[in-house]
Structure formats: structure tokens, C-alpha cells
Amino acid sequence: MAVRTKPLDSFVPDFAKVAIMRAMLQDLRIGSNDLGSRLPEAGNSDEISRLSRTFNHMLDRVQASVNQVRTVTDSVAHDLKSLVTWIRGRLEA
């Protein structure tokens, strides 16, 4: 008869998992100008590793969204400048 064992993360209390994640996030400085920071990922399949992968995936999506917003904002700003320049030219003529 085989002995069933629990994964290691089932023995780690929840408060310890929170403390581990806080320690990992402490070094991670994310700002609107620097979205390239990521949590280190271990090759394990424990809860902390899955959480790190999920968090990094979320950061990838946030970074892609911010880049899209910047691109649209730059495009709109350029179009508005062109329109204002055209209107000013017509008024001064």
C-alpha cells in the first residue's frame, strides 16, 4: 500500500506564505515608467511559484495595456497638434 504525502506547501501556514510574498515583493519596485520588474520564478509547482508566475503574467498584461495607452495618447496628441496648426494657419491667412 502506497503512502500518500501532502505537498510541502500544505504544511506552510498561510501567514508564512504571506510573509514570503511580502519579502519577495519588497525588492520589486514597480512604477508607471518602469514596468519591467518581475518576481523570480522557481521551477517548482508549489503555491508560491504558481503565485509568482500568475503575478508576473498579470504584470505582462498591465505593461502591454500601458504601452497601448501610451501609443494611443501619442497618436491623439499628434493629430490634435496637426489640427491646431491647420486651424491657426487658416486664421492667420
LUMVORO-939386 format. One record per residue (C-alpha): residue in one letter; x, y, z. Coordinates in steps of 0.25 Angstrom, whole numbers, plus 2048, in hexadecimal, padded with zeros to 3 digits. Layout:
<pts>
tifi east north up
A X Y Z
...
</pts>
This chain:
<pts>
tifi east north up
M 800 800 800
A 806 80D 7FC
V 807 819 806
R 801 826 801
T 808 832 805
K 804 840 805
P 80B 84B 7FD
L 815 853 805
D 80D 860 803
S 801 859 80B
F 80A 859 817
V 80D 868 816
P 803 871 81D
D 7FC 87C 816
F 803 887 81E
A 810 881 81A
K 80C 881 80B
V 808 890 80C
A 815 893 813
I 81D 88C 808
M 815 894 7FD
R 818 8A1 804
A 826 89E 805
M 827 89B 7F6
L 81E 8A8 7F3
Q 827 8B1 7FB
D 832 8B1 7F1
L 829 8B3 7E6
R 827 8C2 7E2
I 81C 8C4 7D8
G 819 8D2 7D3
S 812 8D7 7C7
N 81F 8DA 7C0
D 826 8CC 7C4
L 81C 8C0 7C2
G 827 8B7 7BE
S 82A 8B1 7CC
R 825 8A3 7CF
L 825 899 7DA
P 82F 88E 7DA
E 829 881 7D5
A 82D 873 7DA
G 82B 867 7D2
N 822 861 7DD
S 814 85F 7DD
D 811 864 7EB
E 807 86F 7EF
I 812 87A 7F0
S 817 876 7E2
R 809 876 7DC
L 806 883 7E2
S 813 889 7DD
R 810 885 7CF
T 802 88A 7D0
F 807 897 7D5
N 811 898 7CA
H 807 895 7C0
M 7FE 8A0 7C5
L 80A 8AA 7C5
D 80C 8A6 7B6
R 7FD 8A9 7B3
V 7FE 8B6 7BB
Q 80B 8BA 7B3
A 804 8B7 7A6
S 7F8 8BF 7A9
V 800 8CB 7AE
N 808 8CB 7A1
Q 7FB 8CA 799
V 7F6 8D6 7A1
R 803 8DE 79E
T 803 8DB 78F
V 7F4 8E0 78E
T 7F7 8EC 796
D 803 8F0 78E
S 7FB 8EE 781
V 7EF 8F6 786
A 7F9 901 78B
H 800 901 77D
D 7F2 902 776
L 7EE 90E 77F
K 7FA 915 77D
S 7F9 914 76E
L 7EA 919 76F
V 7EE 925 777
T 7F9 928 76E
W 7F0 927 762
I 7E5 930 769
R 7F0 93A 76D
G 7F5 93B 75F
R 7E7 93D 759
L 7E4 948 764
E 7F1 94F 761
A 7F0 94F 752
</pts>
